[in-house]
Amino acid sequence: MSRRCELTGKGVLTGNRVSHSNIKTRRRYLPNLNEVTLMSEALGRAFKFRIAASALRTVDHRGGLDAFLIKARDEELSPRALKVKREIEKAQASA
């Protein structure tokens, strides 16, 4: 399973670990990923995503999963999230 947020695309970053004697060695900064279940009001079902904690706050701020996915760019979303976005757009168009 990749260490990438399914909604924002946030992934692993690299940098230097600097010791007390100023020796630099490469290290990895991992995103704070959590497995969460988000409810879609338009579809009336829940979806499980592996997203960053910052993305969870953004979803709450934008007013839920539907509003977040409609506003999100397609390049950032995972294939699963993109499929959910298409279903939500279709449900909102028919309603």
C-alpha positions in Angstrom: 0.0 0.0 0.0 1.5 3.3 -1.0 2.1 6.1 1.5 0.0 8.7 -0.4 -3.2 10.5 0.6 -6.1 9.4 -1.6 -7.7 12.8 -1.6 -4.9 15.4 -1.7 -2.0 13.4 -3.2 0.3 14.3 -0.3 3.2 11.8 -0.2 6.6 11.0 1.2 9.1 13.9 1.3 12.9 13.5 1.8 15.4 15.7 3.6 18.4 15.6 5.8 18.8 14.3 9.3 21.4 16.6 10.9 23.4 15.3 13.9 24.9 17.3 16.7 28.2 17.3 14.8 26.4 18.6 11.7 26.7 15.3 9.7 23.9 15.1 7.2 22.2 11.8 6.3 19.1 11.3 4.1 15.8 10.7 5.8 12.1 10.4 4.9 9.2 12.4 6.2 6.1 10.3 6.1 2.6 11.8 5.8 0.2 11.3 8.8 -2.2 8.8 7.1 -5.3 7.5 8.7 -7.9 5.0 7.6 -11.3 6.9 7.8 -14.9 6.2 6.7 -16.5 9.3 5.1 -20.2 9.5 4.4 -21.6 10.9 1.1 -24.9 12.6 1.3 -25.6 12.5 -2.4 -25.1 8.8 -2.6 -26.2 7.8 0.9 -23.3 5.5 1.4 -20.0 5.5 3.3 -16.6 5.2 1.7 -13.3 4.1 3.3 -10.2 6.2 2.4 -6.6 6.4 3.6 -6.1 10.1 3.9 -3.8 12.5 5.7 -5.0 14.2 8.9 -4.7 17.6 7.2 -7.0 16.3 4.5 -9.6 15.2 7.1 -9.6 18.8 8.5 -10.1 20.2 5.0 -13.0 17.8 4.3 -14.7 19.0 7.4 -14.0 22.7 6.5 -15.4 22.4 3.0 -18.6 20.8 4.3 -18.2 17.0 3.8 -16.9 14.5 1.3 -19.3 15.6 -1.6 -18.2 19.3 -1.4 -14.5 18.3 -1.1 -14.5 16.0 -4.1 -16.5 18.4 -6.4 -13.9 21.2 -5.7 -10.8 18.9 -5.9 -8.7 18.6 -9.0 -8.7 15.3 -10.8 -4.9 15.0 -10.8 -4.7 15.0 -7.0 -7.3 12.3 -6.5 -6.6 8.5 -6.5 -8.4 6.3 -9.0 -10.9 5.2 -6.3 -11.6 8.8 -5.2 -12.0 9.8 -8.8 -14.6 7.1 -9.3 -16.6 8.3 -6.3 -16.4 11.9 -7.6 -17.9 10.8 -10.9 -20.7 9.0 -9.1 -21.5 12.1 -7.0 -21.5 14.3 -10.0 -23.9 11.9 -11.8 -26.2 11.8 -8.7 -26.3 15.6 -8.4 -27.0 16.1 -12.1 -30.0 13.7 -12.0 -31.4 15.2 -8.7 
